[in-house]
């Protein structure tokens, strides 16, 4: 491995460590906002998150392209990057769980509202059967629209 290559690898590892640390910070802040239900805080982090993900992808391209050189390289910097990446992975898993929970809760709330509206509206709804005739007994298939901002 030439000295220049080792220097390049060290520079890329240092850059990646900075990006991974920044990514971990952004996701940690988003997790805290999700736990508090702070929608404005989550929105405020969006642009920063997009920029960090783009930088992460860009830096990752070097590591993918130079796998053999990175695998052959040994040093404390590589171990530090591995530890930082493990921490990022941990906060990303937490983020995934929090986002899924938030989406499922929102879906259940909307489903509840829709079911209440359908049951309330069932007696007033009209429906047509398979032959195009009015069937008052099958009036549970009425259309319902809802505003997503609820």
Protein Blocks (a to p, Z undefined) as FASTA:
>chain_A
ZZklmmmmmmmmmmmmmmmmmmmmmmmmmmmmmmnopaklmmmmmmmmmmmmmmmmmmmm
mmmmmmmmmmmpgcfklmmmmmmmmmmmmmmmmmmmmmmmmmmmmmmmmmmmmmmmmmmm
mmmpccddfkopacfklmmlcccdddfkZZ
